[in-house]
Amino acid sequence: MPDALTDLLRTRDWLLADGATGTTLFNMGLMSGDAPELWNETETDKVRALYRGAVEAGSDLFLTNTFGGNAARLKLHGAEARAGELSRMGAEIGREIADGAGRPVIVAGSMGPTGEIMAPMGPLTHEAAVEIFHQQADGLKAGGADVLWVETISAPEELRAAAEAAALADMPWCVTMSFDTAGRTMMGTTSEAMTRLIGKLDHKPVAYGANCGTGASDLIRTIMGFGATDRPLIAKGNAGIPKYVDGHIHYDGTPDLMAHYAVLARDAGATIIGGCCGTTPEHLRAMRTALETRPAGGAPDLDDVVARLGAFSSDSDGTDGRAPTRDRSGNRRRRART
């Protein structure tokens, strides 16, 4: 079935996604340990400002404030019965902002991991995971989301459950995994393995890729590791490396660094390019300008990625079968910018 994201992709060589949800909401007063999804009801103006900030910075697509809006995560706040309702609210606010943008903007219904370990290693069965994702998907659909956006996934089993839930909800979907352990997800999946997994799904995503992880350089290397694919690739890297400064987590990536990252992501094969943790509207504006003004090039050399974005966090990207090893050069900060 036709969908708004696929239609927009047909007309564009690249799309700019949004930046960080958590970073922005913490700057607005969200406290550590609070459920951001409850703000869809109690702080709707701040959620509107979150979405509007991305749109005004040039994003063609933004994620709803529903990352932890599934029953398993909301159970920590006694709100598990409201998963569908809170997701609907987050999508409704997004629909309002997108419809008033004056240009096509995609509302992507964010669906994060359940936070539980799936069988056989853990207690969460496939059937239970499908139901958790399906409940949230139905809420996002009712609120007007254009596409489901499953993100920060580590386990193949959870990805398969989300795919089945998207099919049950009759919704197009996208998915990103987080490759943060020497080119692998926490559960050991490589970018190359993700491409094979996507190819075996009955209900395939519109696009897939990587988000979060370690730093921008690692994210580019992961994009290059996906290999040949018939789907658009997604790159949503963090704005540099997190540092603990004056009691707060601060990401050291400048707008200039993220502009370099956006162009390298495009040249590495990504079509939907955005930021994750630490990425602000200021970063997004620089990324948009770079994508609009800098000519496309061939696939970047890994040495060029390091020169522009900083050293990789490990020697391996996970696709060569080598065991994870950490980069001990200690020169990340020195090589972060050129």
KATA-V713392 format. One record per backbone hydrogen bond with DSSP energy under -0.5 kcal/mol. NH is the residue of the N-H (numbers start at 1). CO is the residue of the C=O. Records with the same first field share a line. If there is no record, write none. Layout:
NH=CO / CO
This chain:
7=3
8=4
9=5
10=6
11=7 / 8
12=8 / 9
15=271
17=15 / 273
20=279
24=20
25=21
26=22
27=23
28=24
29=26
30=25
34=31
36=34
38=35
39=36
40=37
41=38
42=38
43=39
46=43
47=43
48=44
49=45
50=46
51=47
52=48
53=49
54=50
55=51
56=52
57=53
58=55
59=54
60=16
61=16
62=106
64=108
66=64
69=66
74=70
75=71
76=73
77=74
78=75
79=74
82=79
83=80
86=82
87=83
88=84
89=85
90=86
91=87
92=88
93=89
94=90
95=91
96=92
97=93
98=94
99=95
100=96
101=98
106=60
108=62 / 106
109=107 / 147
110=108
111=149
112=67
119=124
121=118
122=118
124=117
125=123
129=125
130=126
131=127
132=128
133=129
134=130
135=131
136=132
137=133
138=134
139=135
140=136
141=137
142=138
143=139
144=140 / 141
145=140
146=107
147=107
148=172
149=109
150=174
151=111 / 149
153=176
159=155
160=156
161=157
162=158
163=159
164=160
165=161
166=162
167=163
168=164
169=165
170=167
171=166
174=148
175=207
176=150
177=209
178=153
179=177
180=178 / 184
181=184
184=181
185=189
188=185
191=183
194=190
195=191
196=192
197=193
198=194
199=195
200=196 / 197
201=198
204=202
206=173
207=173
208=232
209=175
210=234
211=177
212=236
214=179
219=215
220=216
221=217
222=218
223=219
224=220
225=221 / 222
226=222 / 223
232=206
233=269
234=208
235=272
236=210
237=274
238=212
239=277
240=238
243=250
245=243 / 248
248=245
250=243 / 248
252=241
253=239
258=254
259=255
260=256
261=257
262=258
263=259
264=260
265=261
266=262
267=263
268=264
269=265 / 266
270=265
271=233
272=233
273=15 / 271
274=235
275=18
276=237
279=276
280=278
284=280
285=281
286=282
287=283
288=284
289=285
290=286
291=287
292=288
293=289
294=290
304=301
305=301
306=302
307=303
308=304
309=305
310=306
315=325
321=318
327=313
328=326
335=331
336=333
